[in-house]
Amino acid sequence: MDDHRAPLAEPFPLENSFGYLIRSTHRHFQNYLSLRIRPHGVTLGMWYFLRVLWEHNGLTQRQLSDQVGTMEPTTLEAIRAMEKRGLVRRERDPADGRKRLVFLTEEGEALRAVLLPIAREVVDEAAADFSTEEREQLRGLLMRMRSRLAKATAASD
């Protein structure tokens, strides 16, 4: 009998996969951060949009989607939830009335002083055993990896 199946690949345990380790670590970051911000009435879904708006207030829904990396319907759902919670408001773009810009309310802006220190604590907890040099090295390595993957993805488009 002729067997034309591809040979089995070499073993590749999950612990050897950077992608798996990064994803798994990210999931743990999300879970822990979610626990820490929940008492402040903020969900993890809201968190990512708040982070962007704290840096770039007054973005369109599309710009928020691009910055956070979500589809526009997901972004719209998050914006509505944040509006209901009193964290953001939407206004027509004076330059293009078809667009609506998303702005933080006073309450949304005030959360910055509460939630960013919590986020720093989560990062510090995760890297508590790392020296300052190891933290910088890891940050640099992850940034290089992200850059290479972004270039490879762009080259494939």
C-alpha positions as MATLAB code, in Angstrom:
seq = 'MDDHRAPLAEPFPLENSFGYLIRSTHRHFQNYLSLRIRPHGVTLGMWYFLRVLWEHNGLTQRQLSDQVGTMEPTTLEAIRAMEKRGLVRRERDPADGRKRLVFLTEEGEALRAVLLPIAREVVDEAAADFSTEEREQLRGLLMRMRSRLAKATAASD';
ca = [
       0.000    0.000    0.000;
       1.327    3.402   -1.005;
       1.179    5.869    1.893;
       1.271    9.464    0.613;
       0.585   11.127    3.932;
       3.034   13.795    5.025;
       5.539   12.593    7.604;
       4.819   13.594   11.168;
       6.500   16.831   12.139;
       9.168   16.926   14.794;
       7.748   17.270   18.298;
       7.044   20.880   19.227;
       5.876   21.037   22.849;
       3.705   23.996   23.780;
       6.356   25.158   26.230;
       8.687   25.709   23.237;
       6.184   27.874   21.363;
       6.673   31.609   21.893;
       3.181   32.213   20.532;
       1.604   29.822   23.024;
       3.613   31.196   25.946;
       2.808   34.804   25.048;
      -0.890   34.018   24.585;
      -1.057   32.083   27.846;
       0.776   34.839   29.717;
      -1.512   37.461   28.178;
      -4.559   35.496   29.315;
      -3.209   35.491   32.872;
      -2.525   39.235   32.656;
      -6.102   39.795   31.467;
      -7.634   37.660   34.202;
      -5.647   39.326   36.974;
      -6.187   42.853   35.627;
      -9.895   42.157   35.239;
     -10.123   41.121   38.894;
      -8.310   44.287   39.951;
     -10.349   46.790   37.886;
     -13.781   45.199   38.331;
     -14.391   46.899   41.726;
     -14.153   50.230   39.878;
     -17.018   49.328   37.523;
     -14.732   48.795   34.542;
     -14.714   45.642   32.458;
     -11.695   44.381   30.580;
     -13.458   45.290   27.329;
     -13.756   48.907   28.492;
     -10.166   48.941   29.730;
      -8.555   48.728   26.289;
     -10.631   51.618   24.954;
      -9.966   53.744   28.022;
      -6.219   53.144   27.609;
      -6.347   54.450   24.049;
      -8.602   57.403   24.898;
      -6.350   58.432   27.776;
      -3.585   58.834   25.192;
      -5.686   60.076   22.241;
      -9.012   61.540   23.316;
     -11.557   62.373   20.611;
     -11.104   59.507   18.152;
     -13.632   58.111   15.710;
     -15.074   54.642   16.180;
     -12.910   53.373   13.311;
      -9.762   54.894   14.820;
     -10.585   53.280   18.165;
     -11.131   49.932   16.433;
      -7.761   50.222   14.701;
      -5.938   51.248   17.879;
      -7.458   48.500   20.037;
      -7.529   45.864   17.309;
     -11.241   45.107   17.358;
     -13.972   44.996   14.733;
     -16.198   48.082   14.574;
     -19.341   46.330   15.917;
     -17.353   45.255   18.999;
     -16.079   48.800   19.395;
     -19.599   50.220   19.094;
     -20.845   47.816   21.773;
     -18.015   48.874   24.103;
     -18.653   52.575   23.428;
     -22.346   52.140   24.238;
     -21.502   50.335   27.490;
     -19.038   53.090   28.425;
     -21.623   55.770   27.567;
     -24.169   54.016   29.775;
     -21.579   53.901   32.569;
     -20.871   57.639   32.068;
     -17.252   57.213   30.951;
     -17.491   58.578   27.393;
     -19.681   60.771   25.234;
     -19.999   60.951   21.453;
     -20.111   64.176   19.455;
     -20.419   64.907   15.763;
     -17.102   65.657   14.066;
     -17.203   69.364   13.120;
     -15.038   68.628   10.064;
     -17.212   65.712    8.860;
     -20.729   65.541   10.281;
     -21.075   61.889    9.266;
     -18.473   60.891   11.848;
     -18.847   60.810   15.598;
     -15.914   61.397   17.878;
     -15.563   59.622   21.220;
     -14.481   61.734   24.190;
     -13.851   60.827   27.793;
     -16.166   62.344   30.381;
     -14.744   63.771   33.594;
     -15.423   60.422   35.242;
     -13.672   58.530   32.420;
     -10.659   60.819   32.672;
     -10.605   60.574   36.489;
     -10.352   56.767   36.280;
      -6.926   57.210   34.727;
      -5.425   58.160   38.105;
      -7.061   55.110   39.701;
      -6.608   52.405   37.071;
      -3.145   53.086   35.651;
      -1.479   52.472   39.021;
      -3.407   49.193   39.226;
      -2.104   48.206   35.791;
       1.444   49.015   36.915;
       0.927   46.847   39.990;
      -0.208   43.945   37.796;
       2.926   44.281   35.645;
       5.109   44.611   38.734;
       3.538   41.508   40.254;
       4.117   39.542   37.056;
       7.769   40.599   36.888;
       8.482   40.707   40.620;
      11.410   38.283   40.304;
      12.988   40.176   37.381;
      15.823   42.633   37.715;
      15.500   46.026   36.049;
      17.870   44.789   33.359;
      15.771   41.660   32.752;
      12.602   43.753   32.458;
      14.208   46.003   29.863;
      15.644   43.025   28.003;
      12.257   41.269   27.880;
      10.520   44.459   26.743;
      13.096   44.949   23.996;
      12.887   41.326   22.846;
       9.094   41.404   22.688;
       9.149   44.678   20.752;
      11.633   43.207   18.261;
       9.520   40.077   17.875;
       6.367   42.155   17.342;
       8.150   44.296   14.757;
       9.429   41.286   12.797;
       5.993   39.693   12.751;
       4.345   42.969   11.660;
       6.847   43.260    8.789;
       6.327   39.644    7.771;
       2.566   40.111    7.818;
       2.774   43.322    5.783;
       5.059   41.619    3.243;
       2.499   38.835    2.824;
      -0.392   41.197    2.063;
];
